Amino acid sequence: MRVGLFLQQHYRQRYRPVFRHARQLFIFDLVLLAAALALGGATLYFLIWKPNPADKIQLTLELAGGRIRSGDLINFTVNYQNQNQTTIRDARLRLMMPASFIAAATADQEINLGDLAPQAKASLDFSGRLWATPGLTERLTAIISFSPDKNTAERVQKTSSVEVKLPASALTATLDIASATFGGVALPFTVTLTNNTDAVSPPLQLLVTPRQETLIAATTFAPLPPGQPKTITGAYSPARGPAANIPLTLTTQVITKGTAVTQNILSPSLKRLAPAVSLTIQVKERPPRAEAAGELPLEVSWKNLSPYRLLKSRLLLAFSPPLVDLKTTAINNRLPTENNKLLFTAEERTVLQQVKPGGSDQFTIPLQLLSTFSALNLTTATFTITPVLQATLAEVPQETFVATGTPLAIPILTELKLSPEVRYYTDEGDQLGRGPLPPRVGKTTKYWIMARLANTVSPVSEVKFQAALAPSVTFTGRQSVTLGAPFTYDTATRVVSWQHPELPPQSITGLYFEVALTPTPEMAGKAPTLVETIRIRGSDAVVKQELQQEFPALTNELPPADRGRRASPLVNL
């Protein structure tokens, strides 16, 4: 802009006032000035510029063959020609190959070409195996360095490169693994590597991601002979969770010159399925309680909440502790059992054969409880029933889906068991009683009433024991109790009593007292009654239910362990 203003001003001041043909003369002067500047610039360039001999060196690198895979043998040719007018001195050829290139000869070393006369040319052939990551570009480079003349130590070089992008690997890998899982279980997989070249492969390596969830015996392997497959087994254990695509990547690599080069990346489409089932149980009676010899009407209901079809479903009921009389319950309901569980299959409940999304079922099963729980040595006051539904899915045929419903906790009604007997001798043979055996009319024989009171799982409150004596029997006052206050005796009602505010769970209480029998003539030839009735009462402090037990009359007949049993219990005259 400023140059244009300067020229315009110069023309108006110096040319137009002075010359008749000012415009033509001004243009002519500008042309002469431009020509002078161009001539001066060209002269200066030719005085300073020196030609680069490398520009006159023709160097090309050509690959032979068609489609090349990683690991295949590749052949390439280096062509060179000295197109300078002078001889170049001490020419050397050097090949710059990728680190993973394994040369068939010394192709990665410098080759001395000597002096190259004008127009001298040659071609050199090379071969080797290039282990490269498929899809990535590798560069092969040829470099000729030389001295332009013998009078200088300066070296000049010419470079030629070719880029190689290998589409695939000659080391193929296949992965065999299921396409879906529930998670939380080991999913086996098999990787098969095959060397499809005609030479032994480099050492192999297998990388697995995520590593912490994958079990595999080894990750590095010896070189693989040509044409030979290598089978690698492992297991993938994804965590349980919501339905989602879960990641698993297995990368095969070769180790060349200490460098790991990826050959295959296996990323299977793996899905985690999350079937959902609502599964509930309840006891219809209120309040529910587990009572020996009782029956529990258990209502079972479930529904398929997932979008999957459940196949070959099985429903199991587990009991802890094992209070259910499984044999009787199974027979009454025509059910099989499995590992101390009640089992429902499609044979018992047809809907279990194939459950569509939204499918459901509801039924009631009466559970017959054992006649007594005392033999189980219970340590808990709660009876737990746990429902479990098992099924398979067409999408995951190799695994079993397991849904566990909320366990139902039912209080166990404690058992208050009284075991009375008449004794003259102890089990060890020590004499307890006094008087003649067999008893005689008019003579007094003394026996001990031995009562063992056992309580199981819960405290029992307001415990009362009563024993009504026969008319010819009296309470001597001799007694022994292992818990609480001593016996009391009502002479009017002939009742021996004992009571205690609360029996602890898992306890045994001994109640022992002596009675005296004086037979009358009417008793001759008979086994006399010592105690007409025995009653025990109390209340389960947890379930809040009354407990009672009543025994029939006790005669003077002694148990087998008593030495006095050798004598007849019948009264003699």
C-alpha positions as CSV (number, residue, x, y, z in Angstrom):
1,M,0.0,0.0,0.0
2,R,2.8,2.4,0.9
3,V,4.8,1.4,-2.2
4,G,1.9,2.3,-4.4
5,L,1.4,5.7,-2.8
6,F,5.2,6.4,-3.1
7,L,5.2,5.5,-6.9
8,Q,2.0,7.6,-7.5
9,Q,3.5,10.6,-5.7
10,H,6.9,10.1,-7.5
11,Y,5.1,10.1,-10.9
12,R,3.2,13.3,-10.2
13,Q,6.2,15.2,-9.0
14,R,9.0,14.0,-11.3
15,Y,7.3,12.9,-14.6
16,R,4.0,14.5,-15.3
17,P,5.2,18.2,-15.0
18,V,8.4,17.5,-17.0
19,F,7.8,15.0,-19.9
20,R,5.2,15.1,-22.7
21,H,4.8,11.3,-22.7
22,A,5.2,11.0,-18.9
23,R,3.0,7.9,-18.5
24,Q,4.8,5.7,-21.1
25,L,8.2,6.8,-19.9
26,F,7.3,6.0,-16.2
27,I,6.2,2.5,-17.1
28,F,9.3,1.9,-19.2
29,D,11.5,2.9,-16.2
30,L,9.7,0.5,-13.9
31,V,10.2,-2.4,-16.3
32,L,14.0,-1.6,-16.5
33,L,14.2,-1.5,-12.7
34,A,12.5,-4.9,-12.3
35,A,14.8,-6.5,-14.9
36,A,17.8,-5.1,-13.1
37,L,16.7,-6.5,-9.8
38,A,16.0,-10.0,-11.3
39,L,19.4,-10.1,-13.0
40,G,21.1,-9.1,-9.8
41,G,19.3,-11.8,-7.7
42,A,20.1,-14.6,-10.2
43,T,23.8,-13.6,-10.3
44,L,23.9,-13.7,-6.5
45,Y,22.2,-17.1,-6.4
46,F,24.6,-18.7,-8.8
47,L,27.6,-17.3,-6.9
48,I,26.4,-18.7,-3.6
49,W,24.6,-22.0,-4.4
50,K,26.4,-25.3,-4.4
51,P,24.7,-28.5,-5.7
52,N,23.9,-31.4,-3.2
53,P,25.3,-34.6,-4.5
54,A,22.6,-36.6,-2.6
55,D,20.0,-35.2,-5.0
56,K,21.7,-37.1,-7.8
57,I,21.6,-40.4,-6.0
58,Q,18.6,-42.5,-7.0
59,L,17.5,-44.8,-4.1
60,T,14.3,-46.9,-3.9
61,L,13.1,-49.7,-1.7
62,E,10.6,-52.1,-3.2
63,L,8.5,-54.9,-1.6
64,A,8.0,-58.1,-3.5
65,G,4.9,-60.3,-3.4
66,G,1.2,-59.6,-2.7
67,R,-0.7,-59.6,0.6
68,I,1.7,-60.0,3.5
69,R,0.7,-61.0,7.1
70,S,2.5,-60.3,10.3
71,G,5.0,-63.1,10.7
72,D,5.2,-63.9,6.9
73,L,8.6,-63.9,5.1
74,I,8.9,-60.7,3.2
75,N,11.3,-60.0,0.4
76,F,12.4,-56.5,-0.7
77,T,14.9,-55.0,-3.0
78,V,17.1,-51.9,-2.6
79,N,17.9,-50.1,-5.9
80,Y,20.5,-47.4,-6.1
81,Q,22.3,-45.4,-8.9
82,N,24.9,-42.6,-8.8
83,Q,23.6,-39.9,-11.3
84,N,26.3,-37.4,-10.3
85,Q,28.9,-36.4,-12.9
86,T,31.6,-37.3,-10.4
87,T,32.5,-40.5,-8.4
88,I,31.3,-40.6,-4.8
89,R,33.6,-42.1,-2.3
90,D,33.1,-44.7,0.5
91,A,29.4,-45.4,-0.1
92,R,27.6,-47.4,2.6
93,L,24.1,-48.8,2.7
94,R,22.3,-49.2,6.0
95,L,18.8,-50.6,6.5
96,M,16.6,-49.3,9.4
97,M,14.1,-52.0,10.2
98,P,11.4,-52.1,12.9
99,A,12.6,-53.7,16.2
100,S,10.3,-56.7,15.6
101,F,11.9,-57.5,12.2
102,I,13.8,-60.8,12.2
103,A,16.3,-60.7,9.3
104,A,17.0,-63.9,7.3
105,A,20.6,-62.6,6.9
106,T,22.6,-59.5,8.2
107,A,20.1,-57.1,6.7
108,D,20.1,-54.9,9.7
109,Q,23.9,-54.2,9.5
110,E,25.8,-51.6,7.4
111,I,26.9,-52.7,3.9
112,N,30.1,-51.2,2.4
113,L,29.3,-50.3,-1.3
114,G,32.8,-48.7,-1.9
115,D,33.3,-45.9,-4.5
116,L,30.5,-45.4,-7.0
117,A,31.4,-44.1,-10.4
118,P,29.1,-41.8,-12.4
119,Q,26.0,-43.8,-13.5
120,A,26.9,-46.8,-11.4
121,K,23.9,-48.7,-10.2
122,A,23.0,-52.0,-8.5
123,S,20.1,-53.8,-6.8
124,L,20.4,-55.7,-3.5
125,D,17.8,-58.3,-2.3
126,F,16.9,-58.8,1.4
127,S,14.4,-61.0,3.3
128,G,13.1,-61.4,6.8
129,R,10.0,-61.8,9.0
130,L,8.2,-58.7,10.2
131,W,6.2,-59.3,13.3
132,A,4.0,-56.2,13.5
133,T,0.6,-55.4,15.1
134,P,-2.0,-55.7,12.3
135,G,-3.5,-52.4,11.3
136,L,-0.5,-50.4,12.5
137,T,1.9,-48.8,10.1
138,E,5.6,-49.8,10.2
139,R,8.4,-48.1,8.2
140,L,11.2,-49.8,6.4
141,T,14.1,-47.4,5.6
142,A,17.2,-47.6,3.4
143,I,20.0,-45.1,3.8
144,I,23.1,-44.5,1.6
145,S,25.8,-42.4,3.1
146,F,29.0,-41.2,1.2
147,S,31.7,-38.6,0.8
148,P,31.3,-36.3,-2.2
149,D,35.0,-36.4,-3.0
150,K,38.2,-37.7,-1.6
151,N,39.3,-34.3,-0.3
152,T,36.6,-33.9,2.3
153,A,35.5,-35.9,5.4
154,E,32.0,-34.6,5.2
155,R,29.4,-37.4,4.7
156,V,26.2,-36.9,2.8
157,Q,23.2,-39.4,2.9
158,K,20.2,-40.3,0.9
159,T,17.1,-41.8,2.4
160,S,14.3,-43.8,1.0
161,S,11.4,-45.4,3.0
162,V,8.4,-47.5,2.5
163,E,5.4,-47.9,4.8
164,V,3.9,-51.3,5.6
165,K,0.5,-51.8,7.1
166,L,-0.1,-55.5,7.6
167,P,-3.8,-56.5,7.5
168,A,-3.6,-59.6,9.7
169,S,-1.3,-62.0,11.5
170,A,-0.1,-65.4,10.5
171,L,-0.4,-66.3,14.1
172,T,-4.2,-66.9,14.3
173,A,-6.2,-67.1,17.6
174,T,-9.7,-68.4,18.3
175,L,-11.6,-68.1,21.5
176,D,-14.3,-70.6,22.7
177,I,-16.4,-69.2,25.5
178,A,-20.1,-69.0,26.3
179,S,-21.8,-65.8,25.2
180,A,-23.8,-65.3,28.5
181,T,-23.5,-65.9,32.2
182,F,-25.2,-65.1,35.5
183,G,-21.9,-64.0,37.1
184,G,-20.4,-65.3,40.2
185,V,-19.4,-68.6,38.6
186,A,-16.3,-69.7,36.8
187,L,-16.9,-69.5,33.0
188,P,-14.4,-71.8,31.2
189,F,-12.7,-70.6,28.0
190,T,-10.3,-72.1,25.5
191,V,-7.8,-70.0,23.3
192,T,-6.3,-71.9,20.4
193,L,-3.2,-70.3,18.8
194,T,-2.0,-71.6,15.4
195,N,1.3,-70.7,13.7
196,N,0.5,-70.5,10.0
197,T,4.0,-69.7,8.9
198,D,6.7,-72.1,7.7
199,A,9.1,-71.2,10.5
200,V,9.1,-71.5,14.3
201,S,7.4,-68.5,15.9
202,P,9.0,-66.3,18.6
203,P,8.0,-66.9,22.2
204,L,4.3,-66.2,22.9
205,Q,2.5,-64.3,25.5
206,L,-1.2,-64.0,26.4
207,L,-2.6,-61.0,28.3
208,V,-6.0,-61.1,29.9
209,T,-8.1,-58.2,31.1
210,P,-9.5,-58.0,33.7
211,R,-6.7,-60.1,35.2
212,Q,-8.0,-60.4,38.8
213,E,-11.2,-62.1,37.6
214,T,-9.5,-64.6,35.4
215,L,-7.8,-67.9,36.3
216,I,-5.2,-69.1,33.9
217,A,-2.3,-71.5,34.6
218,A,0.4,-69.6,32.5
219,T,0.6,-66.5,30.4
220,T,3.9,-67.0,28.6
221,F,4.6,-69.9,26.2
222,A,7.5,-71.4,24.2
223,P,7.9,-70.8,20.5
224,L,5.4,-72.5,18.4
225,P,6.5,-74.8,15.5
226,P,5.0,-74.2,12.1
227,G,1.5,-75.4,11.5
228,Q,1.1,-76.5,15.1
229,P,-1.7,-75.3,17.3
230,K,-1.4,-74.3,21.0
231,T,-4.4,-74.7,23.3
232,I,-4.7,-72.5,26.4
233,T,-7.5,-73.1,28.9
234,G,-8.7,-70.8,31.7
235,A,-11.8,-69.5,33.5
236,Y,-13.4,-66.1,33.8
237,S,-15.4,-65.3,36.9
238,P,-17.3,-62.0,36.5
239,A,-19.0,-60.8,39.6
240,R,-22.7,-61.0,40.0
241,G,-24.6,-57.8,39.2
242,P,-27.3,-56.3,37.0
243,A,-27.8,-57.3,33.4
244,A,-25.0,-55.7,31.3
245,N,-22.3,-56.3,28.8
246,I,-19.2,-57.5,30.7
247,P,-15.7,-56.8,29.4
248,L,-13.2,-59.6,28.6
249,T,-10.1,-59.0,26.4
250,L,-7.5,-61.6,25.5
251,T,-4.4,-60.3,23.7
252,T,-1.9,-62.6,22.0
253,Q,1.6,-61.3,21.6
254,V,5.0,-62.5,20.2
255,I,8.2,-61.5,22.0
256,T,10.9,-60.4,19.5
257,K,14.2,-58.9,20.7
258,G,12.6,-58.3,24.1
259,T,9.7,-56.4,22.6
260,A,6.1,-57.6,22.9
261,V,4.2,-57.2,19.7
262,T,0.4,-57.6,19.7
263,Q,-1.0,-60.1,17.1
264,N,-4.6,-60.7,18.0
265,I,-7.1,-59.0,20.3
266,L,-10.0,-61.2,21.2
267,S,-13.0,-59.3,22.7
268,P,-16.0,-61.6,22.8
269,S,-19.5,-60.2,23.2
270,L,-20.2,-61.4,26.7
271,K,-23.4,-60.6,28.5
272,R,-24.3,-61.0,32.2
273,L,-27.9,-61.9,32.6
274,A,-29.8,-61.1,35.9
275,P,-33.0,-63.1,36.2
276,A,-35.2,-62.0,39.1
277,V,-37.8,-64.0,41.0
278,S,-40.0,-62.9,43.9
279,L,-40.2,-65.8,46.3
280,T,-42.1,-65.6,49.6
281,I,-43.4,-68.0,52.2
282,Q,-45.7,-67.5,55.2
283,V,-47.6,-69.5,57.7
284,K,-51.3,-69.0,57.7
285,E,-51.9,-69.5,61.4
286,R,-51.4,-66.5,63.7
287,P,-49.2,-66.3,65.6
288,P,-47.1,-69.0,63.9
289,R,-45.1,-71.4,66.1
290,A,-43.3,-74.7,65.7
291,E,-44.8,-77.2,68.2
292,A,-43.8,-80.8,68.5
293,A,-46.3,-83.1,66.8
294,G,-48.0,-80.0,65.3
295,E,-48.6,-79.0,61.7
296,L,-47.6,-75.8,59.9
297,P,-49.7,-74.7,56.9
298,L,-47.0,-73.1,54.8
299,E,-48.1,-70.9,51.9
300,V,-45.6,-70.6,49.1
301,S,-45.8,-68.0,46.3
302,W,-43.4,-66.9,43.6
303,K,-43.3,-64.9,40.4
304,N,-40.9,-64.6,37.5
305,L,-40.0,-60.9,37.4
306,S,-37.4,-61.1,34.6
307,P,-37.8,-60.9,30.8
308,Y,-36.4,-64.4,30.5
309,R,-38.1,-67.7,30.2
310,L,-37.2,-70.0,33.1
311,L,-36.8,-73.7,32.1
312,K,-36.8,-76.9,34.2
313,S,-37.4,-74.9,37.4
314,R,-37.2,-76.6,40.8
315,L,-38.4,-75.3,44.2
316,L,-36.8,-76.5,47.4
317,L,-37.8,-75.9,51.0
318,A,-34.9,-76.1,53.5
319,F,-35.5,-76.4,57.3
320,S,-33.1,-75.4,60.1
321,P,-33.1,-77.0,62.6
322,P,-34.7,-80.2,61.0
323,L,-38.0,-80.1,62.8
324,V,-40.1,-81.3,59.9
325,D,-41.0,-85.0,59.7
326,L,-39.8,-85.1,56.0
327,K,-40.9,-88.7,55.4
328,T,-44.5,-88.2,56.6
329,T,-44.8,-84.8,54.9
330,A,-43.4,-86.1,51.6
331,I,-45.7,-89.1,51.6
332,N,-48.8,-87.0,52.5
333,N,-48.1,-84.5,49.7
334,R,-46.6,-87.0,47.2
335,L,-43.3,-85.1,47.1
336,P,-39.7,-86.1,46.7
337,T,-36.9,-85.0,49.0
338,E,-33.3,-84.0,48.3
339,N,-30.6,-83.5,50.9
340,N,-33.1,-83.2,53.7
341,K,-35.2,-80.7,51.7
342,L,-38.7,-80.9,50.3
343,L,-38.5,-80.7,46.5
344,F,-41.1,-79.5,43.9
345,T,-40.5,-80.2,40.3
346,A,-42.6,-80.0,37.1
347,E,-44.1,-83.4,38.0
348,E,-45.6,-81.9,41.2
349,R,-46.2,-78.4,39.9
350,T,-46.6,-78.3,36.1
351,V,-46.0,-74.6,35.9
352,L,-42.3,-75.2,36.8
353,Q,-41.6,-76.9,33.5
354,Q,-41.5,-73.6,31.6
355,V,-42.1,-70.2,33.3
356,K,-42.8,-67.3,31.0
357,P,-42.0,-63.7,32.0
358,G,-44.6,-62.8,34.6
359,G,-45.5,-66.4,35.3
360,S,-46.3,-67.2,38.9
361,D,-47.6,-69.9,41.3
362,Q,-49.1,-70.1,44.8
363,F,-50.0,-73.1,46.9
364,T,-50.2,-74.3,50.5
365,I,-48.4,-77.3,51.9
366,P,-49.0,-78.7,55.4
367,L,-45.7,-79.4,57.1
368,Q,-45.9,-82.2,59.7
369,L,-43.5,-81.6,62.5
370,L,-41.7,-84.3,64.5
371,S,-43.5,-85.8,67.5
372,T,-40.7,-84.5,69.8
373,F,-37.8,-82.2,69.4
374,S,-35.9,-83.3,72.5
375,A,-33.7,-85.8,70.5
376,L,-32.3,-82.9,68.4
377,N,-30.6,-81.2,71.3
378,L,-31.8,-77.8,70.0
379,T,-29.6,-74.8,70.6
380,T,-31.9,-72.2,69.0
381,A,-35.4,-71.0,69.8
382,T,-36.1,-70.2,66.1
383,F,-37.2,-72.5,63.3
384,T,-36.1,-71.2,59.9
385,I,-37.7,-72.2,56.6
386,T,-35.8,-71.0,53.5
387,P,-37.3,-71.3,50.0
388,V,-34.9,-71.7,47.0
389,L,-35.8,-71.7,43.3
390,Q,-33.5,-73.2,40.7
391,A,-33.9,-72.8,37.0
392,T,-32.0,-72.7,33.7
393,L,-32.2,-70.2,30.8
394,A,-32.0,-71.0,27.1
395,E,-29.4,-68.2,26.9
396,V,-27.2,-69.7,29.6
397,P,-27.8,-73.5,29.4
398,Q,-24.5,-74.3,31.1
399,E,-25.4,-72.6,34.4
400,T,-28.2,-72.9,37.0
401,F,-29.9,-69.8,38.2
402,V,-30.6,-69.8,42.0
403,A,-33.0,-67.5,43.7
404,T,-33.2,-67.6,47.5
405,G,-36.3,-66.1,49.1
406,T,-36.4,-64.4,52.4
407,P,-36.2,-67.0,55.2
408,L,-39.2,-67.3,57.4
409,A,-38.3,-67.4,61.2
410,I,-40.8,-69.1,63.4
411,P,-40.4,-69.3,67.2
412,I,-40.1,-72.9,68.5
413,L,-42.5,-73.8,71.4
414,T,-40.3,-75.1,74.1
415,E,-40.9,-78.7,75.4
416,L,-41.3,-79.2,79.1
417,K,-40.8,-82.9,79.7
418,L,-41.3,-84.7,83.0
419,S,-40.1,-88.2,83.5
420,P,-41.2,-89.7,86.9
421,E,-40.4,-93.1,88.2
422,V,-40.4,-95.1,91.5
423,R,-37.0,-96.2,92.9
424,Y,-35.8,-98.4,95.8
425,Y,-32.2,-98.6,94.6
426,T,-30.1,-96.2,92.4
427,D,-28.7,-97.3,89.1
428,E,-25.4,-97.8,90.9
429,G,-27.1,-100.2,93.4
430,D,-27.2,-97.8,96.4
431,Q,-30.2,-98.4,98.6
432,L,-32.7,-95.5,98.8
433,G,-35.8,-97.1,100.2
434,R,-36.4,-98.9,103.4
435,G,-38.7,-101.7,104.6
436,P,-39.6,-105.1,103.2
437,L,-39.7,-106.0,99.6
438,P,-42.2,-107.2,98.5
439,P,-44.3,-105.0,100.8
440,R,-46.2,-106.7,103.6
441,V,-49.6,-105.9,105.1
442,G,-49.2,-103.6,108.2
443,K,-45.5,-103.1,107.5
444,T,-44.1,-99.8,106.1
445,T,-42.0,-99.7,103.0
446,K,-40.4,-96.4,101.9
447,Y,-39.9,-95.6,98.2
448,W,-38.5,-92.5,96.4
449,I,-40.4,-90.7,93.6
450,M,-37.7,-89.6,91.2
451,A,-38.9,-86.9,88.6
452,R,-36.6,-85.5,86.0
453,L,-37.9,-82.2,84.5
454,A,-36.2,-81.2,81.2
455,N,-36.7,-77.9,79.4
456,T,-35.5,-77.2,75.8
457,V,-35.2,-73.9,73.9
458,S,-37.0,-71.1,75.8
459,P,-37.5,-70.1,79.4
460,V,-40.6,-71.5,81.2
461,S,-42.3,-69.2,83.7
462,E,-44.6,-70.0,86.6
463,V,-43.7,-73.7,86.8
464,K,-45.9,-75.8,89.1
465,F,-45.4,-79.5,90.0
466,Q,-48.1,-81.5,91.9
467,A,-48.2,-85.1,92.9
468,A,-51.4,-86.5,94.6
469,L,-50.5,-89.4,96.9
470,A,-52.7,-92.5,97.3
471,P,-54.6,-93.0,100.6
472,S,-52.2,-95.5,102.1
473,V,-49.2,-93.4,101.2
474,T,-47.7,-90.5,103.2
475,F,-44.9,-87.9,102.5
476,T,-42.0,-88.5,104.8
477,G,-40.5,-85.1,104.4
478,R,-37.2,-86.4,103.0
479,Q,-36.6,-84.7,99.6
480,S,-34.0,-83.3,97.2
481,V,-34.5,-80.6,94.5
482,T,-31.8,-79.2,92.3
483,L,-33.4,-75.9,91.7
484,G,-35.5,-73.5,93.8
485,A,-37.5,-74.0,97.0
486,P,-38.2,-77.4,98.6
487,F,-41.4,-79.4,98.3
488,T,-44.5,-78.5,100.3
489,Y,-47.1,-81.1,101.5
490,D,-50.8,-80.5,102.1
491,T,-52.0,-83.2,104.5
492,A,-55.6,-82.5,103.8
493,T,-55.4,-83.0,100.0
494,R,-52.3,-85.4,100.2
495,V,-50.6,-83.3,97.5
496,V,-46.9,-82.8,97.2
497,S,-46.1,-79.5,95.5
498,W,-43.1,-77.6,94.1
499,Q,-43.1,-74.3,92.1
500,H,-40.5,-72.1,90.6
501,P,-40.8,-68.6,88.9
502,E,-38.7,-69.6,85.8
503,L,-36.9,-72.5,84.4
504,P,-33.9,-71.6,82.2
505,P,-33.7,-73.0,78.6
506,Q,-31.6,-76.1,78.0
507,S,-31.9,-77.1,81.7
508,I,-32.7,-80.3,83.6
509,T,-34.2,-80.1,87.1
510,G,-34.3,-83.0,89.5
511,L,-37.3,-83.4,91.8
512,Y,-37.0,-86.2,94.3
513,F,-39.0,-87.0,97.4
514,E,-39.7,-90.0,99.7
515,V,-43.1,-91.6,100.4
516,A,-44.1,-94.3,102.9
517,L,-46.5,-97.1,102.0
518,T,-48.3,-99.1,104.7
519,P,-50.4,-101.7,102.9
520,T,-53.9,-102.7,104.2
521,P,-55.3,-106.2,104.0
522,E,-57.4,-105.2,101.1
523,M,-54.1,-104.6,99.1
524,A,-52.9,-108.2,99.5
525,G,-51.9,-109.7,96.2
526,K,-52.0,-106.3,94.4
527,A,-49.4,-103.8,93.3
528,P,-50.4,-100.7,95.3
529,T,-50.7,-97.2,93.9
530,L,-48.2,-94.7,95.4
531,V,-49.1,-91.6,93.4
532,E,-52.5,-91.1,91.9
533,T,-51.7,-88.2,89.5
534,I,-48.7,-86.1,88.6
535,R,-49.1,-82.7,86.9
536,I,-46.6,-80.2,85.6
537,R,-47.6,-76.8,84.3
538,G,-45.8,-73.6,83.0
539,S,-45.8,-71.0,80.3
540,D,-43.4,-70.5,77.4
541,A,-42.0,-67.1,78.2
542,V,-41.3,-66.4,74.5
543,V,-44.3,-67.8,72.6
544,K,-46.6,-67.0,75.6
545,Q,-48.4,-70.3,75.5
546,E,-49.4,-72.5,78.4
547,L,-47.6,-75.9,78.8
548,Q,-48.9,-78.8,80.8
549,Q,-48.3,-82.5,81.2
550,E,-50.2,-85.1,83.3
551,F,-49.2,-88.6,84.1
552,P,-51.4,-91.5,85.2
553,A,-50.9,-93.3,88.5
554,L,-47.6,-94.6,89.7
555,T,-47.5,-98.0,91.4
556,N,-44.7,-99.5,93.4
557,E,-43.5,-101.4,90.3
558,L,-39.8,-100.6,89.9
559,P,-37.9,-100.0,86.6
560,P,-35.6,-102.6,85.1
561,A,-32.5,-100.7,86.3
562,D,-33.6,-101.0,90.0
563,R,-32.3,-104.0,91.9
564,G,-35.5,-104.1,93.9
565,R,-37.4,-105.2,90.8
566,R,-36.3,-108.8,91.6
567,A,-38.9,-108.7,94.3
568,S,-42.5,-108.9,93.4
569,P,-44.4,-105.6,93.7
570,L,-47.5,-107.5,95.0
571,V,-48.4,-107.1,98.7
572,N,-47.8,-110.1,100.9
573,L,-49.8,-110.9,104.0
